Amino acid sequence: HPRNIPSILVLHHTGQQAMWTLEYNAEQHFIDLVFDGLTNAEDVRRTTTEGLALGRRHACRRYLLDIERMQSAVSFLTIIDLPNRQYIAEGLDRRSAIAVVLPFEPAAREVALFYETTMLNRGFEAKTFPSRDEALRWLLRE
């Protein structure tokens, strides 16, 4: 692919409820995950596996989780499990930066804020933002 055109790795539909896209942005060197609709634990586990593999493939440690339009069916236990088990098992580098665009939906927003706290408590760099632009500014700093 030409360097300035991001390539989409996955477009996944779960029934008629959820959609996510996952891509590597070659121009700005970050992994971009966008959720839209009702998202469950299986969506989170699968996109985590695919996203971390994509990060390793491109030697990339910057992740943007745009969950602004996500509706959550994800439990707090699923969130705790990410850094405690899946991130460690699948080799997420603790030097990685994860920017999260906060969801509009209140229950999903609570889950996102809990994710940020959980990640920070486990020694990972994660931060939530009210907009994609603010998240990208932080993620692409340096």
C-alpha positions in Angstrom: 0.0 0.0 0.0 1.2 3.6 -0.6 2.5 5.0 2.7 -0.2 7.7 3.0 -3.2 5.4 2.6 -4.2 3.4 5.7 -5.1 -0.2 5.0 -8.2 -1.7 6.7 -7.4 -5.1 8.2 -10.9 -6.1 9.4 -14.5 -5.0 9.1 -16.6 -7.1 11.4 -20.3 -7.3 11.9 -22.0 -9.1 14.8 -25.6 -9.6 13.7 -27.1 -6.2 13.1 -25.9 -4.6 16.4 -22.2 -4.0 16.4 -19.5 -3.1 13.9 -15.8 -2.5 14.3 -13.0 -1.5 12.1 -9.4 -2.0 12.8 -6.6 -0.5 10.8 -2.9 0.5 10.8 -2.4 4.2 9.9 0.9 4.1 8.2 1.2 7.8 7.8 0.9 8.6 11.5 2.0 5.2 12.8 -0.8 4.1 15.1 -3.4 1.3 15.3 -7.0 2.7 14.9 -9.9 0.7 16.4 -13.4 2.1 16.0 -16.5 0.5 17.6 -20.0 1.4 16.6 -23.1 -0.1 18.2 -23.7 -2.7 21.0 -20.4 -4.3 21.9 -19.9 -7.4 23.9 -17.0 -9.2 25.6 -16.3 -11.4 22.6 -15.9 -8.2 20.4 -13.5 -6.8 23.0 -11.4 -10.0 23.2 -11.3 -10.5 19.4 -10.4 -6.9 18.6 -7.7 -7.0 21.3 -6.1 -10.1 19.7 -6.3 -8.6 16.2 -5.1 -5.1 17.3 -2.1 -6.4 19.3 -1.1 -8.6 16.4 -1.4 -5.7 14.0 0.7 -3.6 16.4 3.4 -6.2 16.5 3.4 -6.6 12.7 4.1 -2.9 12.3 6.3 -2.4 15.4 3.7 0.1 16.6 3.0 0.9 20.3 0.3 3.6 19.8 -3.4 2.7 19.9 -6.5 4.8 19.4 -9.7 3.3 20.7 -12.5 5.3 19.2 -15.5 4.1 21.1 -17.6 7.3 20.9 -20.6 5.5 19.3 -20.2 2.2 21.3 -23.0 0.9 23.4 -21.7 -1.4 26.1 -22.6 -4.9 27.0 -19.2 -5.4 28.5 -18.8 -6.1 32.2 -16.2 -4.6 34.6 -14.8 -8.1 34.9 -14.1 -8.2 31.2 -12.2 -4.9 31.5 -10.2 -6.1 34.5 -9.2 -9.2 32.5 -7.7 -7.3 29.7 -4.5 -6.0 31.4 -4.4 -8.8 34.0 -4.5 -11.6 31.4 -5.0 -10.9 27.7 -2.6 -7.9 27.4 0.2 -9.8 29.2 -0.4 -13.1 27.4 -0.5 -11.4 24.0 2.6 -9.2 24.6 1.3 -5.6 24.9 4.4 -3.6 25.6 4.0 -1.5 28.8 5.6 1.4 26.9 2.5 1.5 24.6 0.2 4.5 24.6 -3.6 3.9 24.4 -5.9 6.9 23.8 -9.6 6.3 24.3 -12.4 8.5 22.8 -15.1 8.5 25.4 -18.5 7.1 24.4 -21.7 9.2 24.4 -23.7 6.4 26.0 -23.6 6.7 29.9 -23.1 3.0 30.7 -20.3 2.7 28.0 -18.7 5.9 29.4 -18.5 4.3 32.8 -16.8 1.2 31.4 -14.3 3.4 29.5 -13.4 5.4 32.6 -13.0 2.1 34.6 -10.8 0.9 31.8 -8.5 3.9 32.1 -8.2 3.5 35.9 -7.6 -0.2 35.6 -4.9 0.3 33.0 -3.1 3.0 35.0 -3.3 0.8 38.1 -1.6 -2.0 36.2 1.2 0.2 34.9 -0.1 0.8 31.3 -0.4 4.3 29.8 -4.0 4.9 28.9 -6.0 8.1 28.8 -9.6 9.1 28.0 -10.6 12.1 25.9 -13.9 13.7 25.0 -13.0 13.9 21.2 -11.1 12.0 18.6 -9.0 15.2 17.8 -7.9 15.5 21.5 -7.1 11.8 21.7 -5.0 12.0 18.5 -3.1 15.1 19.7 -2.1 13.3 22.8 -1.3 10.0 21.1 0.8 11.6 18.4 2.7 13.9 20.7 6.6 14.0 20.7 
